[in-house]
Amino acid sequence: MNANLWLLATAQSLFLINNAVFIAINGLVGLSIAPVGWMATLPVMGYVVGGALSTSLVSKAQSRWGRKWAFQSGLAVALGSALLCAWAVMTHQFAWLVVGTIVAGYYNANAQLYRFAAAELAAPGFKEKAVSLVLAAGIAGGVFGPAMASYTREMTETPYVGAYIALGVVAVLGGIVMAFIRFPQVATTAQKGAGGRPMRDIMKQPIFIVATTSAALSYGVMNLLMAATPLAMQTCGMPFSQTAIVLEWHIIGMFAPGFFTGHLIKRFGALPIMATGVLLNLICVAVALSGTDLSQFIIALFTLGVGWNFVFTGSTTLSLQAYEPAEKDRAQGAINFFVFATMAVTSFASGALVTTQGWALLNLGSLVPIAAMGIGIYWLWKHPSQRSAPAA
């Protein structure tokens, strides 16, 4: 871990604090001011829809102006969108709250590329560990995010306004950290012109398909269950303080394994670790279906977090083999687009299902994408010749 990687890990921590607060409050704020109950998770959905809509813009900005400028622009947008959300909640403007979260998606799309930037800041033999360790820095989101949401919830006369203002401060801190990171000099689009294979050729590779599908579905399953948890716990009569505890353990589960996931991938390979993550997702569903006590929510969400870490870190590492350096901006942009599109669908489905069908049916429905991940990973494991990209 060189100095640049430590700074990038700090930026990742601040990004996950932002995400953790959004997860903790957006659905509850939406439920309190939405015209009808099933629209409660539209602010959660807006965040990922904004990310999906921004992937192309972010990819072009990264390619034309480089990592640093693009990342800093994302943090500037994060500040503005946090203040817009604070105003929307203060004035009970549900539509503007959704707009604010959509705008915040630009920051989300930028920060999702931190993990790829980590591989570029590391020595060649350290890429897997660098990706894993930078993702591990997100544990700060689990520790500080829900706590910050709980502490700032009543900081102002209107509940949750203080939380959005605090997110603006987090964005400013992120901008300061990003200013000190020195990214490798990479030729911009204007300097090198278009390079590499057509995007359709990259996307039809089995290794790209499995890596992208696994990344998208792992986030989809995690988002489906995580976004519904605050609503489900409120329905069960549990206070927000207990919801914050559950989300804290969930985010710790998401990122604490990052301290060793890279070592496991280096030793056993990406596919076995991804398969273990799928198994952990199944255990999460089994625990969630066994009851709705606080301990069951904690165990289910913690297991869900660890399973996500294994699948997502493994799929990120696997995807590095699917494209050449000249193709990275387009390929990474495509991967993130599918991740955000899947999250957008699951964000909406999460609120609609948990408020109309219940927590149990929501968990049963998550078995479909979990099974799809397992099938894809097993197929690629049985066809080792498909695990590397042809030369560009």
Beta strands, then each sheet from edge to edge (+ up, - down):
end
